[in-house]
Amino acid sequence: MEISELYHFPVKSLQGHKASRLPLDKFGAMNDRRWMLVDEQNQFVTQRRLRAMAQLKATAIGDGLLLENPQGESLAVAQPDVNAELRDVRVWHDSVTARDAGDTAARWLSAQLHTPVRLVAMGKEFNRPLQSPRSDRQVGFADAAPLLVISQASLDDLNSRLDKPVSMLRFRPNLVISDCAPFAEDEWSTLTVHTAGGPIEFDCTQPCARCAIPGLDPHTGRAQKEPLKTLAQYRRWDDGQIYFGMNLAPAAANQAGFTICVGDKVEVR
């Protein structure tokens, strides 16, 4: 097995992009889901609530971020410094301290989305431990774990059941694995990537329960019946949730210094 694709999403729930390499740090892929939009109550905002977020692209540039809309208009945002306003924001059940990215970014994004939002970023004071027994490991603004892996065979199996195939972007993984059976990732307990800097091991923490976002067009945000309708026919488990993909956490508390590249070999057990 090997890494066949890599994806990078700098801002939670905005468009991301394919990557050829993913440098890692203790939060997962560097600059991945390190920024987030919040509402006036400092609650996190995603495409589940604002579907137009799917139309905005985010790219990490240097020590900051480039935001782009479908019309080609863009805004460069600097990483908030130590003087930036600190906000206590909510991401799911967690309350964390984040740095506000400033009024210019807030005005631009609020105009694009037609509702008041602010852009926040992780700073040095950010602390969001994974749940016990992995509380010595950290996660950024991602939903449940530092990284998400999906096998190409799982997507191929789904697309074989659909009239119109869907892309992997529907499911927003970081790692795509080739050369395994469909949904083999359901049974993995550990995943080891053989990088140029040496092997790095991940715990497969829990299968990924899917929300409504795979039912939104990843470029427009338009709601569609598929692929969730078909997935519900054979991927709905006893708890009523639809599962697709596996969440990953580093086996060690810090994975800084490693870089995952397309073509890296993978072992699982």
C-alpha positions, 0 to 999 in steps of 0.5 A, spaced: 500 500 500 502 507 498 499 514 499 496 515 493 493 522 494 494 528 499 489 533 501 490 540 505 485 544 508 488 551 511 481 553 514 476 549 517 470 548 512 473 552 506 475 549 500 482 546 500 487 543 495 491 537 493 498 537 495 504 533 494 507 533 501 504 534 508 509 536 513 507 534 520 507 537 527 504 535 534 497 538 531 497 534 525 499 536 518 502 543 518 497 549 516 491 544 516 485 546 519 489 551 523 484 557 522 476 557 523 470 562 522 466 563 528 459 567 529 458 573 533 457 568 539 464 565 538 461 558 535 465 555 530 461 555 523 461 550 517 458 549 511 453 545 515 450 552 516 453 556 511 453 553 504 457 558 501 463 557 505 464 551 499 465 557 494 471 560 498 478 557 497 484 557 502 491 557 501 497 557 506 502 562 504 508 563 508 506 566 515 499 567 513 493 565 508 490 567 501 483 567 501 479 567 494 472 567 491 469 564 485 470 571 482 478 571 482 478 576 488 483 575 494 485 577 500 492 575 504 491 575 511 497 575 516 498 570 521 495 574 528 501 576 532 502 576 540 498 583 540 492 580 536 485 579 540 484 573 544 477 569 543 475 563 547 471 560 541 467 553 541 469 547 536 464 542 538 464 541 545 471 544 546 472 551 548 479 553 546 483 560 546 484 562 539 487 569 536 483 574 532 485 575 525 483 582 524 477 586 522 479 586 514 479 579 514 472 579 518 469 584 513 471 581 507 469 574 509 462 577 512 461 580 505 462 573 502 457 569 506 452 575 507 452 574 515 457 576 520 463 572 521 470 572 524 476 569 522 481 566 528 487 562 528 491 557 532 496 561 536 502 559 541 497 558 547 492 554 543 491 547 547 486 542 545 488 535 547 484 529 544 480 525 549 483 520 554 487 515 553 490 520 548 490 526 552 497 527 551 496 528 544 493 535 540 488 536 535 487 543 531 480 545 529 479 538 526 473 535 528 475 529 532 483 527 530 489 530 527 488 526 520 483 523 516 485 517 512 480 514 506 482 508 501 481 509 494 478 503 494 472 505 498 471 511 494 471 506 488 466 502 491 461 507 492 462 510 485 460 503 482 454 504 486 452 511 483 449 514 477 454 520 477 461 519 481 463 523 486 470 526 488 474 524 494 473 532 496 466 530 498 470 527 504 475 532 506 481 526 508 488 528 508 491 521 506 488 517 501 491 510 501 491 505 494 492 498 493 487 495 499 480 492 499 474 497 500 473 499 507 479 495 509 480 502 513 475 500 518 479 494 521 486 498 522 488 499 529 495 502 526 498 505 520 505 506 519 507 511 513 515 510 511 517 517 510 524 519 507 525 521 514 523 514 517 517 511 519 511 514 523 506 511 526 499 513 527 493 510 531 487 509 528 482 512 533 475 511 530 471 510 524 469 517 521 461 518 522 459 523 516 455 529 517 451 532 511 457 535 508 459 529 503 452 531 501 454 538 499 457 540 492 465 541 494 465 547 490 458 550 490 455 548 497 449 546 493 445 540 497 444 533 493 441 527 495 448 523 493 452 520 495 449 520 502 443 516 500 447 510 497 452 510 503 446 510 508 444 503 504 450 499 506 454 504 511 449 505 516 451 502 522 447 500 528 448 506 532 444 510 526 451 513 523 454 513 516 461 511 516 466 513 511 474 513 513 478 513 519 481 518 524 488 518 525 492 520 531 500 520 532 502 514 536 507 519 539 505 525 542 509 529 537 510 528 530 514 534 528 520 533 523 516 528 519 513 529 512 508 525 508 509 525 501 505 522 495 508 515 493 510 513 501 509 506 502 504 504 508 503 498 512 497 497 517 495 492 522 
